[in-house]
Amino acid sequence: MGPMTPPSQADLASPEERPDPSATAPLFRAVLLLVGTAALVLGVIGVFLPVLPTTPFLLVTAACYARASTRLYEWLVGQPALGPIITEWRRSRSLPPGVKMRALLVVAITFGVSIVLVDSPLLQLGLVATGVILTVFLYRIPVAHPKAESVTMTPTRSQEEAS
């Protein structure tokens, strides 16, 4: 793979440099591409299914693609529906309001159902451990506060007469 291409317009919000994918071992890059693509599919499904959060899956996709393929990462952040979510994360390192709670709810439901449906105690223990780690990770991510609109204070008529 050649040198890194300059950042696209959608990526200008991030001052830090992305890792050079060519420095990553080929087998590891393949795993990252597979995991990133699976996360992308789940993220896109989350756009249409309100119970499945899109943002965490897109962040996993962006992280995987950034380390595995400059071309795919640039394509991802250039998508009008997906790119702004990633660039906002890179700018503020926070999730939009509501996303965190939905993500925690989905983790609780999916891991809870999986633990009940699985017969193997060892697999159940693995699911519990993974669910707890994921829950702690999600819980620690800050929530973005809505941008405060500037409020202009105009003097009342009695204040104007007093001056």
Secondary structure, DSSP 8 states (H G I E B T S, - for coil): --S-----GGGTT--S----GGGS-HHHHHHHHHHHHHHHHHHHHHHH-TTS-SHHHHHHHHHHHHHH-HHHHHHHHT-TTTHHHHHHHHHH--B-TTHHHHHHHHHHHHHHHHHHH---HHHHHHHHHHHHHHHHHHHHS-B-------------HHHHHH-
